Amino acid sequence: MILQSFRMALSSIFASKMRSFLTMLGIIIGVIAVVVLISLVNGATDSVTSEIEGLGSNLLSVTIIDRDRQLSMDEIEAIRDQSAAIGFVAPNLTQPAVAKSGTKTYSATVQGTTPDYMTIGSLTVEYGRFLKTPDQADQTNVAVIGAEVADDLFGRRTVVGETISVAGRQLVIIGVLAEGDSAFSGTDQKVIVPYSTAQRMFFSHKLNSFFAAAVDSQSVDQAERELENALLATFRQNDDAFRILNQASILDVMDSVLGTLSLLLGGIAGISLLVGGIGIMNIMLVSVSERTREIGIRKAIGASRGRILMQFLIESMVISIMGGIIGILISGAMLRIVSIIADMAFSMTPDVIALAVGFSVFVGVIFGLYPANKASRLHPIQALRTE
């Protein structure tokens, strides 16, 4: 009986192709809105999450806000030595500057730091070496440059031993970082020098920010507490004098925000499906009116109320599901195009497809129920009298 009802539903749908397509159009647009918007949010969530996770789940970033009381290298190293949970610390003195080599120039970011920065930032040196403790102690004029800096100034990356000029100071290149291989963004555009050298270059002896890394990902909370307690003691219990950013906490917040955004956009897109469902209800009511005599004949020859109800309900579901399938296919094509244009991975996940199909079935059933019930309640004698 159900198979026959499906055949009759398809026959009725294809008998009025244009009207059926226009009815499906609301569902198609609604499904596209649901699938594309949620997939875009999911893709953006994955991208942001991977960026934050790339910074390291055991990374702590400290910014000193109090300008009257600055920390020294000795103080942050003392904090590291007194903490069982903090494994590494590295100062961060960053300034924009123009790097020169012959007639070529490059607008780089000069960063003064210490050897521990390599471990904290998960840096990989492609050529040469990274900073060492004697470089920091002797204030040597050496630099480790990013891949883009090497490409723009020299047209190659085998530049260890070459010299560049930054802020009026000649720096000998001791290493070139691997392209894009870092927990920190913008490494390809950096010129990394010893912290002591950067202080002299930029006439700055204030330590405004530094990075700390816990010994492992399980010790992050303990490291944050110990770091906070040490800084509170240094700044006389003034918690407004500094700010500590925990990458794990940032990740939790981002997950919450993007999850809420996904639900919000999914809800907005779901309204489109409801509008499509109203269109299905409208067409099915018209179909019931047009087929009143047919319903009367079927009832007169023994068709039960349940069978009439099932017939129109299946017809409504078929229209909705067909629209959903078309919408999913179009969504897949759109996401592929967006992925190419945006150079990001956007794809339909099985749960998003299941959500779209589930919405389509739900809309077909809910908005087809009233017209189907109306058709099943028609009295056969009155139906047969209808012209």
PyMOL commands that set and color helices and strands:
alter all, ss='L'
color gray80, all
select helices_A, chain A and resi 2-15+17-54+73-82+116-120+133-137+147-154+187-189+195-202+217-234+247-290+292-300+305-342+350-376+380-385
alter helices_A, ss='H'
color red, helices_A
select strands_A, chain A and resi 59-64+86-91+93-101+104-113+125-128+142-145+163-166+169-177+190-194+209-214+242-246
alter strands_A, ss='S'
color yellow, strands_A
deselect
rebuild
show_as cartoon
